[in-house]
Amino acid sequence: MERHPEEVALRVVGAEGRRPSRAGRHGVLRLRGQLHLLMALPAFLLFAVFFLYPLVRSVGLSLTDWSGLGRARFVGLANFGAFFTDARALGDVKTTVLFALGSAPLLNLFGLLYALLLNDGFRGRGVARAAVYLPAVISPLIMGYLWYYLLQPYRGLLAQALAGAGVHATVNWLAHPGSALAALVLVNVWQYVGMTMIVYLAGLKSIPPEMYEASRIEGAGRWDTLRFVTLPLLAPALRVNIVTNIIGSLSVFDVIVSLTDGGPGYATESLSIYILRMVYGSQTGYSTAVALILFAIILVPVVISLRLMRRAQYDI
């Protein structure tokens, strides 16, 4: 006969058939109530070792002029002041923000459209999903190098395709700041839209079919069903995609290194690349301060978007 865990625990406390005292029973119950804290301890230790300690250490390094070697000298907030007077760094902030403003909305828009189109059953649906998702499994460095050769002005595939169509365009897309940044945004969206689509597909599959049946009974059209049924119930997937796309777009690194390397000049250099180059330039303390500023730049829109989505969900 199976016994309840509390009964077994109480019998252990009251050994040899003796009835356990009230204090002993309360002690066992208190221990059971604290088991969830013990189970969360390994995760908290990992979080402390790989996030809290590096964060505290970074704050300390940002207040020094450490070059990566030798002894660090305390300089207070001088590194942060130097950042706001560095024209190159401020230009990189602008580039990073523009890239995120172009990339994150397009990822969510096309990811949602792909999910809605590929959620319905039709022949070849699996192949279409795989084709959309396939670029996401390729390394961003490799993807950037592939697009680098595709966008070459004379021998690139795009230039040859235009020449075959009678359009002899010799524009070097990566040599102009505006077109280079636009190319980076499009390549990033093309590569990662599949990951956004998968999250939205999972959200669509979690919506009960009864909700759509009820909307059809009420006489709602496709647009009304999308607006009042699908989108509100996709709020968790929308929240995940918005946060991950904001973080990924503001911390962009790989695709810029492989496609433009921050050029022409520093026109497409992101703040992540700037941090790495400052480290290589023996300015570890300054680069750590810039990394903390980038952390704040990422944190602010994430918190704002989460609060706005929570408020919109309550309004619905």
PyMOL commands that set and color helices and strands:
alter all, ss='L'
color gray80, all
select helices_A, chain A and resi 5-13+15-17+22-33+35-62+78-83+87-119+125-137+140-150+157-164+173-175+177-205+209-217+222-233+235-250+254-259+271-280+284-315
alter helices_A, ss='H'
color red, helices_A
deselect
rebuild
show_as cartoon
